[in-house]
């Protein structure tokens, strides 16, 4: 389960410490250039070592972590948190859900006045 010497694939490690939901998502993020190890873009098979800084852009958020322990298998959340130091900026606050304009079914196209009201509700 844990390995403190050598290296581990970056996509496997990102998945193991629960930064992504699946290993294929982690590999796709690597191929798209959303994963950097020590400042350089890496491929999914790149080896990661203890002390490396991993930057991951995923789900609209930048995650910056320093590897403390290498894993090859996915572990529970309490153990996963102990395997890295999280230096990520705080998550942005969630926005309130905007009001959605609902029209009656079969009411036809909105008039110019209706469109203006809809745009006003949407904040445009």
KAKAZI-V595144 format. One record per helix or strand. SS is the DSSP state (hx for helix, st for strand). FROM is the first residue (numbers start at 1). TO is the last residue. If there is no record, write none. Layout:
BEGIN
ss=SS from=FROM to=TO
ss=SS from=FROM to=TO
END
This chain:
BEGIN
ss=st from=2 to=3
ss=st from=8 to=9
ss=hx from=10 to=16
ss=hx from=23 to=31
ss=st from=35 to=37
ss=st from=40 to=41
ss=st from=47 to=48
ss=st from=53 to=58
ss=st from=61 to=67
ss=st from=70 to=71
ss=hx from=77 to=81
ss=st from=84 to=86
ss=hx from=112 to=122
END
